[in-house]
Amino acid sequence: MLYFNYVLSFVSILSLIISIVYSYDRISLIKFKYRLLDIILIVVFVYVIFGLRSLSPLYRVILNLVAFFVLLESIYRENYGTTLVKVILLYLYLLLVDFVSSLLVILIPFINSDIMNNSMMIMSILTFIESGLFFLFFSLNRIINIIKKFVSYILSKDKVIIVIPLVFVFISFCLFAYFHSRNRNFESYLLILFVMGLFVMLSTLILVQYFKNKKQEEEQHSLLSLISDYELILENDRINRHEMLNNLVILRSYPDKSSKKYNDMIDKIINDYQNKKSSNMTSLYKLPSGIKGIVYYKISTINDKDVEFNTLITDEAHKSIEKLDERKYYLLCKIIGILLDNAIEAALLTKEKLLLIDIYLNNNDINIYIENSFKGDIDMDKIYKKGFSSKGSNRGFGLYIISKLVKKEDDLSFSQYVCNKHFVSILTIKK
């Protein structure tokens, strides 16, 4: 019987390690290669985890984490920080399923904490349950996508802000697990469940509020920067008008308008103004507040990048846009945001760096005209297909989304074409 219990325990631990490797494989770009060395490592770590069961609960929780980190880093060979974040997430889930499965077992009348801690068979059954919950949870694609985005966000932004609370939550879970292993009764389960839920909820609220504040701060900084740029443009226009007036006065003072000196002066003035970069945002004030905010926010990415940006918004178009209903206005904002993202990204890759926004009325229809320079060739037959992009993988959803949105609206039409090496997008809102 003892031999059977050992075999059962060995197999249960093997199933748990395989389920954890499977779960790690699901949230990683690198896939398991089924190399002989990796399989040997898994078998060795089964004995390691089996040996750790004889330790006290607190040491076992900590050393299990170290063991899983060493195993998964040896198999996948990712960056240490990436592996650590993923292992902590997996281990938090392991502690959670251990808590839930233990709670289910403790509800059985003839099983108490002493029997659970000392019975290899019951511990093996719990381990099998945990393995099944791992396979079930990490087979859901929606869950995998959420975890991948979360891990990617942690590793790309504000690592310290997120990792510190994550480690703190993990340490707290370890302490809860230790307390839970020493007091396996229904009352302690309820207490731990309440404290854990409250702690996770508070940690989540703090992080969410932090990122909301940070986003608002970035948006305010961007808008203040754009207002400053706008004021600078107005000041430059005032200086240019003053300079032009002085030049006209000088030209008027020449007695001989057919002289070489007079013609040289005209050529000099023309050359000076041709060499000045045009960055005209003066008509943006005519846009309604929502669209204006989107345009300001999008063009903030082209500051100091030598982009020739021009706008032309007529008064009639401004009044017509303001009369749109709330749903149509929201749809318009969404489409303009996507188009500007594409136009700006394409323009920045070119030497010309041209971006033009023109909003006008044509037969009382509102036309949003966006023109940009681009590099390379564009396959007009494929640009609306889902996932198609010339800019790499995981791209090409913007125009696909626009085409879907426009098809649902009878009063919207959308067209794109290439003219004189420029890419043109026209969205029309019919009367």
C-alpha positions, 0 to 999 in steps of 0.5 A, spaced: 500 500 500 505 504 501 508 503 495 502 504 491 501 511 495 508 513 493 507 511 485 500 515 486 504 521 489 509 521 483 504 521 478 500 526 481 506 531 481 508 529 474 501 531 472 502 538 476 509 539 473 506 537 466 500 542 467 504 548 469 509 547 463 503 546 458 500 553 461 507 556 461 507 554 454 500 557 452 502 564 454 509 564 451 512 565 444 517 560 445 514 553 444 516 546 448 521 542 443 520 536 447 528 535 447 530 529 451 534 534 456 528 537 457 524 531 459 529 529 463 529 535 467 522 534 468 523 528 471 528 530 476 524 536 478 518 531 480 523 528 485 525 535 487 518 537 488 516 530 492 522 531 496 520 538 498 513 535 501 517 533 507 518 540 509 514 545 513 509 549 509 512 556 508 519 553 506 515 548 501 511 554 498 518 558 497 522 553 495 517 550 490 517 557 487 524 557 486 524 550 483 519 552 478 523 558 476 529 554 475 525 548 471 521 553 466 528 558 465 532 552 463 527 549 458 524 556 455 531 560 456 527 567 456 529 573 459 530 572 467 525 578 468 520 575 463 520 568 466 519 571 473 513 574 472 510 568 468 512 564 474 509 568 479 502 569 475 502 561 475 504 560 482 499 565 484 494 561 480 497 554 483 496 557 490 489 559 489 487 552 486 490 549 492 486 553 496 479 551 493 481 544 492 482 543 499 476 547 501 472 542 497 476 536 501 475 539 508 467 539 507 467 532 507 465 530 514 470 524 516 476 528 513 480 533 518 486 537 517 491 532 520 488 526 515 489 531 509 496 533 511 498 526 513 495 522 507 499 521 501 493 519 497 489 525 499 494 529 497 495 526 490 488 527 489 488 534 490 494 535 486 490 531 480 485 536 481 490 542 481 493 539 474 486 538 471 484 546 473 490 548 470 489 544 464 482 547 464 483 554 465 489 555 460 486 552 455 481 558 454 484 562 449 480 569 452 484 567 458 490 566 455 490 573 451 488 577 457 494 574 461 499 575 455 497 582 454 498 583 462 505 580 461 507 584 455 504 591 459 508 589 465 514 588 461 514 594 457 511 599 462 512 601 469 515 595 471 517 597 478 510 600 479 506 593 477 512 588 479 512 590 486 505 590 488 505 583 484 511 580 489 507 583 495 501 579 493 505 573 492 508 574 499 501 575 502 499 569 498 505 565 501 503 567 508 496 565 507 498 558 504 502 557 510 496 559 515 491 555 511 496 549 511 496 549 519 489 550 520 485 546 515 478 548 517 472 551 514 472 557 519 479 559 517 478 558 509 472 563 510 477 568 513 483 567 508 478 567 502 475 574 505 482 577 507 485 575 500 479 577 496 479 584 500 487 584 499 487 583 491 481 588 490 484 593 494 491 592 490 487 592 483 483 599 485 490 602 487 493 600 480 487 602 476 487 609 479 494 610 478 494 608 471 488 613 470 492 618 473 498 617 469 494 617 463 490 623 465 497 627 466 500 625 460 494 627 456 494 634 460 501 634 458 500 633 451 494 638 450 499 643 454 504 642 449 499 642 443 497 649 446 504 652 446 505 649 439 499 653 437 500 659 440 507 659 437 504 658 430 500 664 431 506 668 433 510 666 427 504 668 423 504 675 426 511 675 425 511 673 418 505 678 416 509 684 419 515 681 415 511 681 409 509 688 410 516 691 411 518 687 404 512 690 400 514 697 403 521 696 401 519 694 394 514 700 393 520 704 395 524 702 389 523 708 383 525 703 378 521 697 378 524 694 372 531 694 375 536 688 376 536 690 384 528 690 384 528 683 381 533 680 385 530 683 391 523 679 389 527 673 388 530 673 395 523 674 398 520 669 394 526 664 396 526 666 403 518 664 404 519 658 400 524 655 405 520 656 411 516 650 413 509 650 413 505 647 419 498 650 419 494 648 424 490 655 425 483 652 422 483 646 427 479 651 432 473 650 428 473 643 429 468 641 435 471 639 441 471 631 441 474 631 434 479 637 436 481 633 442 483 627 437 486 631 432 490 634 437 492 628 441 494 624 434 498 630 431 502 630 438 506 624 435 509 629 430 512 634 434 519 635 432 519 630 427 519 635 421 512 634 418 509 638 414 502 639 417 496 643 414 489 643 415 483 646 412 476 646 415 470 650 412 465 654 417 459 650 413 463 643 415 464 645 422 456 647 423 454 641 420 458 636 424 456 639 430 449 637 428 450 630 428 447 625 433 451 623 438 452 616 435 454 618 429 459 623 432 462 617 436 463 613 430 466 619 426 471 620 432 473 613 431 474 613 424 478 619 424 482 616 429 484 610 425 485 614 419 490 619 422 494 613 426 495 610 419 497 617 415 502 619 421 505 612 421 506 612 413 508 620 413 514 619 418 517 613 414 518 618 408 522 624 406 517 629 404 513 627 411 506 631 408 500 630 412 493 634 410 487 634 413 481 638 409 474 638 412 469 641 407 462 640 404 460 638 397 452 638 396 451 639 403 455 632 404 460 632 409 467 630 407 473 628 411 479 628 406 486 626 409 492 626 405 499 623 406 506 621 403 507 614 403 513 609 402 513 603 397 507 600 394 500 599 396 496 593 394 489 597 394 485 590 393 488 587 399 488 593 404 481 592 407 482 584 409 483 583 416 490 582 418 493 585 412 499 590 413 505 592 410 508 594 417 509 587 420 505 582 423 499 583 428 497 589 424 492 591 419 486 591 423 484 599 422 482 599 415 478 592 416 474 595 422 473 602 418 470 598 412 465 594 417 463 600 420 461 604 414 458 598 411 453 598 417 451 605 415 447 607 409 449 615 410 457 613 410 461 612 404 469 611 404 474 611 399 481 611 398 486 612 392 493 613 390 494 620 387 501 623 385 505 618 390 500 621 396 495 616 399 488 619 400 482 617 404 475 620 404 470 619 408 463 622 406 457 623 411 451 624 406 446 629 408 
